[in-house]
Amino acid sequence: MLVNGVWKENWQPVQAQDAQGRFIRQTSTFRNWITADGSPGVTGTGGFRAEKDRYHLYVAYICPWASRTLMVRQLKQLTDLIGVTVVNPQLTDQGWRFGGYPGAGSDPLNGAAYVHELYTLADPAISGRATVPVLWDKETRTIVNNESADIVRMLNSAFAGFGDRGPDLYPADLAEQIDDLNEQIYSNLNNAVYQAGFATTQQAYDEAFDRVFATLDALEDRLADGRRFLFGERLTETDVRLFVTLVRFDAAYQGLFKCNRTTLREMPNLHAYTRRILSLEGIAETVNLNHIKAGYYSIKALNPNGIVPAGPQEI
């Protein structure tokens, strides 16, 4: 945790909780947008114009929120425009760190040892958590945005001037339906698995568990008609949001987070759907099961002995 720009206490998985022991997720700090002409986006200030090799993503393979941005970078064919650094999956007392694990890189831009150092470079007086993803502006040496939902939207549209850059993940004719299903999936699955895993009362756990499996059952039924994606034949950002949770389900949430009614493999439509998205060009590069397991099972509050399970070894 950063307090006035100084790291003050050891990293803890639970950000906040209510009186009933329910896990509460913090809101993001930096909310600027990259736009085609550098004008302000939906939130924040202007000055962040879409340019080649100006921006850099800091991500963790363990983190589903960061993996959303990695997926969209691939789907929108932005790998030649925006660089990426993957952090160490094993969480330390100072949070995310660079290097020291296969597939994890050092910080090529600022020489930081920990992600929280990027936050104090951007705001020397910042207080709060230092999370990934981080979308960094090399020109002004600051964080543009650390909210994955914003980053997904801006990557979908801001770089359209650089030619055909993959599917429109937020088409206007589906926008209202996408927003509605996004909220359902976030509240009752993406975040609810964490509310189950980090619950500190039986009531909080039971509530979250029931919402997780009610949502999975509804999505299993939705896919029963043979559609390729959630809205038919068109891939949207809602598929990205769902996939990042499903691909981690058996490796982390089913066991460590006690979401153990069934495995993903026992839900045939959802399992086939997950495999279908995984097979899309570039998506397998955004998934690393070794990082996912090493990261989740390094959370001392849930796994004090740090033993990483041998399986699963594939989705």
N, C-alpha and C positions, 0 to 999 in steps of 0.2 A: 504494500500500500504506500502510495506517495502522499506526503503531507507537506504542502508548500514547497514542492520540488525536491524533497528529501525522502529517501526510502526509510520508513519508520518501523515496519513490523513485518514478520514473516508472511509469505503468501498463504492464503487460506482459500479453500474451494468455495465455501459458502459466503456469498457477497452480503446478503442480509436475509432476515427471516421475520415473519410476522409472529403474533402471539400464539398461533396454533402450530408453529414449527414449520411453516411453509417456506420453501426457498424463494427468494425474490432476486431477480436479475437487475443489475444496475443498467442505467441508460448510458449511451456512448457520449464521449466528450467533444470530439471534433466532427463537425457536420458540414464542412464545405464540399462543393461539388466541382468536378471537372466538367466543363461545357465546351461546345464546339468553338465558341467565340470568346470564352473567358468571362462571360457574364455570370452573375450569381445564379445558383441553382435553387432548388426548392427551399433549402435552408442555407445559412452561412453567407459568406461574402464572395465577391467575384475575384478575378485575377488568375484563375486556374484554367488556362486554355488547353484544349486537346493538342498535344504535340508528341512527336515520336521521341522516345528515350528520355522524357522529362520525369516520368513517374515510376515508382518502384513499389512493389507489394512485399510486405513482410507477413509471412503466414506460418501456420503450424499444420502439419498433416493430421494431427490428432483432433484439431478443432473443427467442428462442423461449420461454424460461422465463417472461418477463414477459408474453408474448402469451397464454400459457395463462390467466393471471388475467384479462386483458382479455376473452378469449372467454367465460369462465364468467360474468363480470360481465354480459355481454350475454345469454347463454343463460338466466341466472337472473333477468333483468329487474331488475337492481340499479342501473341507471344513475341512478335518482333517489335512491338511498340512499348511494352511495359515489362520490366525485369521483375524477378522474384528471388527472394531469399527465404529459405525454410529454416525455422529455428529448431533447437533441440526439443524433442517431445517430452523429455523428463522434466517435470516442474520442480523448480528449486525454491528455496526460501525467499529468493528475490524474483520469483516468477519465471517467465520465459527467458532463456539464455541462448546465446549463439554458439554454434560449433560443439564439438565433443561427442558427437553421435553420428553413426553412418547416415549419410544423406542430409545432415544438417550443415548449414554453411555459416561462415563468419559474416559479420556485417561489412559489406564491400564499400559502403558510402560514408559511414561515420565512425567506424572502428569501435562500435559499442560492444560491451560484453553482455548486456541485458537489454531487453526490449524497453524496460522502464527508462533507460537513458535516452531513447528516442523521444519519449514524452517530455522529459525535462529540456531537451534541445528545442522542442517546439514551444514549450511554455515553462520557463524556469520556476514558476510559482504554482505549478499544477498540483492539485490534490485528487486522489482517486486511484483506481486500478489501472494497470498497464496491460491492455489486452491486444490480441490479434483478431482480425487483420489490421494492419496499418498500411494506409496508402500514403506514400511519402512523395513530396515534391522536391526534386533535386535542385531546382532553380532557386527557390526561396528557403530551402532547408527547413521545411516544416511538415507537419502532418496535415494532409488534406482532409482525411476522413478515417474514422475507425469503426464505422457502423456498416456491417456487411450488407444490410438491405439497401442502403444508399449506394454502396460501391457496385453492387449488382446492377442497379438501375442505370448508374452513370456509364458503366462499361457497355451496357446494351445500346446506348444511344450517342454518347459523346464523340466517339471516333468514327462516325458514319462517313465523314468527309475523306477518310483514307481508303475508300473503296468498299466493295462488298465484304462485309465482315460477319457472315454467318446469320443464323435465324434471328428474327425479332422475338425476343423472349417476353416482351410485354406489349403485344399487339393491342391497338386501341379497341377493337371490337370485343376483346376478352378482358379488358382491364378491370371492369367491375367484378366479374366472376373470379379473376385471379386474386384481387385484393381480398375478397370474401374467403376463398379457400385458403389463401396464405395465412389469414388470421386464425382460422380453425386449426390448421396444421401446426402453426407456431404454438398456440396456447395449449393444445391438447396432445401434442406429440413432441415437436422439437424441444420445447422448454419443459414439457411435462415429464420427460424421462429424467431430467435433472431434478425436478421437484420430487420424483420418487427416490432417486439415488441419494439426495442430500436431505431428505425429510428427517426431522428430529422427533416426530411423534407418529404414532400408528395412524392417527386420523389423517395427517398430511400425506403419508405414504399411500394409504388406501385410496384417497381421493385421486391422487396423481396416477396410480396404477390403473384405476378404473377408466380414467380418461384416455390413457395411452392405448389400452386395448379396445375400447369402444371406437376410437379413431382408426386404429389398424383394421378392425373388422369392417368398418364402413368403407375404407379405401380398398380392402380386398374385394368387397362387393362391387365397388365402382369399376374395378378393372375386370370383372367377370365377363363383360360383354366382348372382350378381345381387343379393346382399344390399346394402342401402343403407349399413349401417354395420358395424363389426367384429363386433358381436354380434347382427346381424340388423337388425330394424327400430328398435331402441332406440339412441339416441345416448347414449354414456357418456363418462366422462372419458378413457378410452383413446383415443377418437376425437380428442379435443382434443389429447392428447399426440402422437399420430401426425401430425395435420394441421399442427402448427406446424413440424415438420421438413420435411414434403413441400412446403409452400408456399414454403419457402426453398431448395428443392433446386436447381432450375435457376438461380436468381439468385445463389447463393453457393456451395453445397457442390459442385455438379457441376464448376465451374471452379476457383474459388479454393482449395477444400479437396481438389481432385484426386480427387473421387468421380465419375470420368468414364467408367465403363463404358457407361452409358446415361443419358439424360435422363429426367425424370419423364414428359415427353410421349411417350416411347417405351414406357412401361408403361401400356397403355390403361386397365386397371381402376383402378390407383392414381390416374391422372390424372383419370378421371371421378369417382372418389370425392372427390378434392381439390376439384374444381369443385363437386361436390354440397354439400360442407360450406361452401364459400365462399358459396354461394347462400342459406344459411340466414339468417334475419333478423338483422341486426346484425353478422354475422361479417366482411363485407367492410370494415367500419369499423375492424376490428382489424388489417388488413393494409395496409401501405404499402410498395410495392416500391421507391420512391425512397429511403425511409429504410433499407430492408434493404440495398440495394446500396451506398448512401453509407456505411453503418456498417461492413459487412464489408470493403469495399475501402479503408477508412481504417486498417486494421490494418497498420502499417508493416512488421512482421516478415514479412508475407505479400505485401505490395504496396507496396514502398518508394516508388514514384513516385506513388501515390495516384490512379491513373487508374481511373475508374468506368466499367464497360462500358455501352454504350447499351442492350443487351438483357439479358434479356427484358423486355418492356414489359407483359406480362400473364401470368397463370398458365396 
